Structures are given as C-alpha cells and as structure tokens.
Amino acid sequence: MLNILGMIILIIILFIIILLYIGVKITLIYDKKGSKLKGCLKILILKKIKLYSVSYPSKSDDGKDEETDDRDYKDIFELLKPCFKYFKEFIKSFMKCIRITRLDNHLVFGLDSYADTAKYIGYIWGMLIVINESHEKARISAEPSFSGSVLDGHGRNEVDINILKLIPPVIKLISKKEVRALIRGVRNG
C-alpha cells in the first residue's frame, strides 16, 4: 500500500515538473484600424490548454469608464526607488526564461505632411531592420500612409515562458526586504 502511494506521489511530482518545464504560452493578437481596436490575449499551459483568455472589446463592455484610483503614488514611488537594482537583476534573469516564438507585426503610419511622413517612416524602417535582423522569428513591417494622420496596425505575438527557470529569480527577488515592503505598500495602499 505504501509503495503504491509513493508511486502516485512520484507521478504527480513528475507531472508538475514537466508542466513547469514546458511552461506557459502567451499569445497576443490585435488589429487596430482608425479608432477601432480588436484584440485577444490567451495564456495556455502545455501549449494547448487554455488557462486564461480575454478579448477586446468584450461583449460586456458598454463603453463606461472604470472608477479612478485615488492612491498616493508618491509613497509607492518612494518604496520603489530602492528596488530598482533588484528589478534590473530580475529582468535579466527573466529574459533568459522567455523564448519568442512568433513576432509578426505590421504598422501603417502617416502624418499630415508628406515630408514628415517620409522622414519618420525612414526612421521606423531603420529600426525595423535592426529588430528583424536581431531575431529570426521577428517579421515586423511598416508602410507609409499619405492620407493624413494614421497610426494603425495588426499583429500576432507569441512568447513561451519556462516557469521552472523562473522560480529561482522570483524567490531571489521576493527575498529582498525592500521588495517585500513595496508589495505591502501596493497591497495596502
């Protein structure tokens, strides 16, 4: 009986480790034309099982604005100042835990002046060359629009996060006294 219970516990622990190693997949799909924005955010575990999904505009969205938050952000910023170096270390570790699997975006950009549109689209194309060449999964493009002020786009972005590699940096971040004080300040604020 004890051997069977031990095997069941071992199988559960093995399943949890595999789940943490495979991690989660985050997918962001959006399409913006004019003042209309459509989008979808999905979080999947084991790259197939939907954990969380939200669409914009949602069916329950009736255009009402949410209540404003009257927190004192100066106090939170004072708590945040000593944590910057810890967050910098965490972001470096976090970047090792993520893998970009798809980065497809297209931008339509235009200003009222033809010369300004051409000038800034040249800057954008220059930045996009660097981004597209730096990552093999990146396919980002832009096109000029000479029909007035326009900032439209559409895209599909997918990121895999290895949770097992992320656990040590999170524990290291939370073990800092200043970070715990920041969390308490935000939660109680």
VODREN-635428 format. One record per residue (C-alpha): residue number from 1; residue in one letter; z, x, y. Coordinates in Angstrom, 2 decimals, padded with zeros to 5 digits. Layout:
+-----+------+---------+---------+---------+
!  nr ! rest !      zz !      xx !      yy !
+-----+------+---------+---------+---------+
! NUM !    A !       Z !       X !       Y !
...
+-----+------+---------+---------+---------+
***
This chain:
+-----+------+---------+---------+---------+
!  nr ! rest !      zz !      xx !      yy !
+-----+------+---------+---------+---------+
!   1 !    M !  000.00 !  000.00 !  000.00 !
!   2 !    L !  000.89 !  002.80 !  002.41 !
!   3 !    N ! -002.38 !  004.61 !  001.61 !
!   4 !    I ! -004.44 !  001.51 !  002.43 !
!   5 !    L ! -002.60 !  001.00 !  005.72 !
!   6 !    G ! -003.11 !  004.68 !  006.57 !
!   7 !    M ! -006.87 !  004.40 !  005.85 !
!   8 !    I ! -007.16 !  001.29 !  008.04 !
!   9 !    I ! -005.37 !  003.04 !  010.92 !
!  10 !    L ! -007.59 !  006.12 !  010.45 !
!  11 !    I ! -010.75 !  003.97 !  010.54 !
!  12 !    I ! -009.55 !  002.22 !  013.73 !
!  13 !    I ! -008.77 !  005.56 !  015.40 !
!  14 !    L ! -012.17 !  006.94 !  014.33 !
!  15 !    F ! -013.91 !  003.84 !  015.74 !
!  16 !    I ! -012.06 !  004.21 !  019.07 !
!  17 !    I ! -013.03 !  007.90 !  019.30 !
!  18 !    I ! -016.69 !  007.07 !  018.60 !
!  19 !    L ! -016.55 !  004.30 !  021.19 !
!  20 !    L ! -015.08 !  006.68 !  023.77 !
!  21 !    Y ! -017.59 !  009.42 !  022.94 !
!  22 !    I ! -020.62 !  007.15 !  023.22 !
!  23 !    G ! -019.12 !  005.75 !  026.40 !
!  24 !    V ! -020.48 !  003.11 !  028.70 !
!  25 !    K ! -023.87 !  002.50 !  030.24 !
!  26 !    I ! -024.10 !  001.19 !  033.81 !
!  27 !    T ! -027.36 ! -000.42 !  034.91 !
!  28 !    L ! -028.19 ! -001.42 !  038.48 !
!  29 !    I ! -031.37 ! -003.41 !  039.13 !
!  30 !    Y ! -032.25 ! -004.54 !  042.65 !
!  31 !    D ! -035.12 ! -005.94 !  044.68 !
!  32 !    K ! -034.99 ! -006.30 !  048.49 !
!  33 !    K ! -037.77 ! -007.93 !  050.46 !
!  34 !    G ! -037.11 ! -008.85 !  054.05 !
!  35 !    S ! -033.67 ! -010.38 !  054.31 !
!  36 !    K ! -033.58 ! -011.46 !  050.65 !
!  37 !    L ! -031.72 ! -009.30 !  048.15 !
!  38 !    K ! -031.66 ! -009.88 !  044.41 !
!  39 !    G ! -029.77 ! -007.64 !  042.07 !
!  40 !    C ! -027.90 ! -007.25 !  038.83 !
!  41 !    L ! -025.16 ! -004.88 !  037.71 !
!  42 !    K ! -024.46 ! -004.53 !  033.98 !
!  43 !    I ! -021.82 ! -002.47 !  032.20 !
!  44 !    L ! -022.47 ! -002.02 !  028.48 !
!  45 !    I ! -020.41 ! -000.39 !  025.74 !
!  46 !    L ! -022.13 !  001.22 !  022.77 !
!  47 !    K ! -025.28 !  000.85 !  024.94 !
!  48 !    K ! -025.80 ! -002.71 !  023.67 !
!  49 !    I ! -022.65 ! -004.83 !  024.03 !
!  50 !    K ! -022.27 ! -006.41 !  027.45 !
!  51 !    L ! -018.82 ! -005.73 !  028.89 !
!  52 !    Y ! -019.45 ! -006.91 !  032.46 !
!  53 !    S ! -022.40 ! -008.38 !  034.32 !
!  54 !    V ! -022.81 ! -009.69 !  037.83 !
!  55 !    S ! -025.88 ! -010.93 !  039.67 !
!  56 !    Y ! -026.53 ! -011.23 !  043.38 !
!  57 !    P ! -026.98 ! -013.80 !  044.77 !
!  58 !    S ! -024.71 ! -015.56 !  042.32 !
!  59 !    K ! -025.05 ! -019.25 !  041.54 !
!  60 !    S ! -021.64 ! -019.93 !  043.10 !
!  61 !    D ! -022.47 ! -018.01 !  046.30 !
!  62 !    D ! -022.79 ! -020.59 !  049.06 !
!  63 !    G ! -023.09 ! -018.16 !  051.97 !
!  64 !    K ! -019.45 ! -018.29 !  053.04 !
!  65 !    D ! -017.87 ! -015.04 !  054.14 !
!  66 !    E ! -014.72 ! -013.83 !  052.46 !
!  67 !    E ! -011.44 ! -013.55 !  054.30 !
!  68 !    T ! -010.93 ! -010.39 !  056.28 !
!  69 !    D ! -008.25 ! -007.96 !  055.19 !
!  70 !    D ! -005.63 ! -007.11 !  057.83 !
!  71 !    R ! -004.37 ! -003.88 !  056.26 !
!  72 !    D ! -003.35 ! -000.93 !  058.36 !
!  73 !    Y ! -005.92 !  001.65 !  057.32 !
!  74 !    K ! -004.27 !  004.44 !  059.33 !
!  75 !    D ! -001.37 !  004.53 !  056.87 !
!  76 !    I ! -003.74 !  004.67 !  053.91 !
!  77 !    F ! -005.77 !  007.43 !  055.56 !
!  78 !    E ! -002.59 !  009.45 !  056.12 !
!  79 !    L ! -001.83 !  009.14 !  052.40 !
!  80 !    L ! -005.44 !  010.09 !  051.58 !
!  81 !    K ! -005.52 !  013.35 !  053.56 !
!  82 !    P ! -003.51 !  015.49 !  051.09 !
!  83 !    C ! -005.55 !  014.11 !  048.16 !
!  84 !    F ! -008.99 !  015.35 !  049.26 !
!  85 !    K ! -008.81 !  018.62 !  047.30 !
!  86 !    Y ! -007.76 !  016.74 !  044.15 !
!  87 !    F ! -010.59 !  014.25 !  044.55 !
!  88 !    K ! -013.04 !  017.14 !  045.04 !
!  89 !    E ! -011.95 !  018.67 !  041.71 !
!  90 !    F ! -012.15 !  015.24 !  040.06 !
!  91 !    I ! -015.69 !  014.61 !  041.32 !
!  92 !    K ! -016.82 !  017.99 !  039.96 !
!  93 !    S ! -015.38 !  017.08 !  036.56 !
!  94 !    F ! -016.76 !  013.55 !  036.77 !
!  95 !    M ! -020.27 !  014.85 !  037.40 !
!  96 !    K ! -020.09 !  016.68 !  034.06 !
!  97 !    C ! -019.21 !  013.40 !  032.31 !
!  98 !    I ! -022.19 !  011.38 !  033.54 !
!  99 !    R ! -025.82 !  011.51 !  032.49 !
! 100 !    I ! -028.58 !  009.84 !  034.46 !
! 101 !    T ! -030.95 !  008.20 !  032.01 !
! 102 !    R ! -033.18 !  006.40 !  034.48 !
! 103 !    L ! -033.65 !  006.63 !  038.24 !
! 104 !    D ! -036.65 !  004.52 !  039.33 !
! 105 !    N ! -036.68 !  003.50 !  042.99 !
! 106 !    H ! -039.39 !  002.60 !  045.48 !
! 107 !    L ! -038.85 !  002.34 !  049.23 !
! 108 !    V ! -041.04 !  000.62 !  051.82 !
! 109 !    F ! -040.23 !  001.99 !  055.26 !
! 110 !    G ! -041.63 !  001.15 !  058.65 !
! 111 !    L ! -040.76 !  001.22 !  062.36 !
! 112 !    D ! -042.30 ! -000.46 !  065.38 !
! 113 !    S ! -044.02 !  002.77 !  066.43 !
! 114 !    Y ! -046.79 !  004.15 !  064.20 !
! 115 !    A ! -045.94 !  007.72 !  065.21 !
! 116 !    D ! -042.24 !  007.32 !  064.38 !
! 117 !    T ! -043.09 !  005.69 !  061.05 !
! 118 !    A ! -045.37 !  008.60 !  060.13 !
! 119 !    K ! -042.80 !  011.17 !  061.27 !
! 120 !    Y ! -039.88 !  009.69 !  059.32 !
! 121 !    I ! -041.88 !  008.88 !  056.20 !
! 122 !    G ! -042.84 !  012.56 !  056.16 !
! 123 !    Y ! -039.15 !  013.49 !  056.18 !
! 124 !    I ! -038.45 !  010.97 !  053.42 !
! 125 !    W ! -041.31 !  012.31 !  051.28 !
! 126 !    G ! -039.96 !  015.83 !  051.73 !
! 127 !    M ! -036.51 !  014.77 !  050.49 !
! 128 !    L ! -038.02 !  012.82 !  047.60 !
! 129 !    I ! -039.95 !  015.87 !  046.38 !
! 130 !    V ! -036.68 !  017.79 !  046.12 !
! 131 !    I ! -034.93 !  014.92 !  044.31 !
! 132 !    N ! -037.80 !  014.24 !  041.90 !
! 133 !    E ! -038.17 !  017.92 !  041.04 !
! 134 !    S ! -034.44 !  018.46 !  040.56 !
! 135 !    H ! -034.07 !  015.83 !  037.85 !
! 136 !    E ! -036.54 !  014.99 !  035.09 !
! 137 !    K ! -035.52 !  011.30 !  034.95 !
! 138 !    A ! -035.97 !  010.69 !  038.70 !
! 139 !    R ! -039.02 !  008.75 !  039.81 !
! 140 !    I ! -038.37 !  007.90 !  043.44 !
! 141 !    S ! -041.21 !  006.99 !  045.76 !
! 142 !    A ! -041.75 !  005.72 !  049.29 !
! 143 !    E ! -044.59 !  004.16 !  051.20 !
! 144 !    P ! -045.06 !  003.58 !  054.91 !
! 145 !    S ! -045.44 !  000.14 !  056.43 !
! 146 !    F ! -047.18 ! -000.05 !  059.79 !
! 147 !    S ! -046.46 ! -003.76 !  060.30 !
! 148 !    G ! -043.19 ! -003.48 !  062.24 !
! 149 !    S ! -039.63 ! -002.60 !  061.28 !
! 150 !    V ! -039.31 ! -002.75 !  057.50 !
! 151 !    L ! -036.76 ! -001.40 !  055.04 !
! 152 !    D ! -037.47 ! -002.85 !  051.61 !
! 153 !    G ! -037.19 ! -001.50 !  048.13 !
! 154 !    H ! -036.76 ! -002.13 !  044.46 !
! 155 !    G ! -035.41 ! -000.09 !  041.61 !
! 156 !    R ! -033.72 !  000.30 !  038.27 !
! 157 !    N ! -030.98 !  002.89 !  037.77 !
! 158 !    E ! -029.13 !  003.67 !  034.54 !
! 159 !    V ! -026.17 !  006.01 !  034.08 !
! 160 !    D ! -024.29 !  006.89 !  030.88 !
! 161 !    I ! -020.61 !  007.87 !  031.21 !
! 162 !    N ! -018.84 !  009.77 !  028.44 !
! 163 !    I ! -015.30 !  008.36 !  028.61 !
! 164 !    L ! -013.86 !  010.90 !  026.15 !
! 165 !    K ! -014.76 !  013.77 !  028.51 !
! 166 !    L ! -013.49 !  011.76 !  031.47 !
! 167 !    I ! -009.94 !  011.25 !  030.15 !
! 168 !    P ! -008.60 !  014.79 !  030.90 !
! 169 !    P ! -009.79 !  014.84 !  034.57 !
! 170 !    V ! -008.32 !  011.36 !  035.14 !
! 171 !    I ! -004.98 !  012.41 !  033.67 !
! 172 !    K ! -005.04 !  015.59 !  035.79 !
! 173 !    L ! -005.80 !  013.53 !  038.92 !
! 174 !    I ! -003.12 !  010.93 !  038.28 !
! 175 !    S ! -000.54 !  013.61 !  037.50 !
! 176 !    K ! -000.60 !  014.72 !  041.16 !
! 177 !    K !  002.28 !  013.34 !  043.23 !
! 178 !    E !  000.11 !  012.77 !  046.32 !
! 179 !    V ! -002.44 !  010.72 !  044.37 !
! 180 !    R !  000.27 !  008.52 !  042.89 !
! 181 !    A !  001.65 !  007.96 !  046.41 !
! 182 !    L ! -001.84 !  006.95 !  047.56 !
! 183 !    I ! -002.18 !  004.48 !  044.68 !
! 184 !    R !  001.20 !  002.94 !  045.51 !
! 185 !    G !  000.27 !  002.75 !  049.20 !
! 186 !    V ! -003.01 !  000.98 !  048.50 !
! 187 !    R ! -001.44 ! -001.39 !  045.98 !
! 188 !    N !  001.49 ! -002.31 !  048.23 !
! 189 !    G ! -000.46 ! -002.14 !  051.49 !
+-----+------+---------+---------+---------+
***
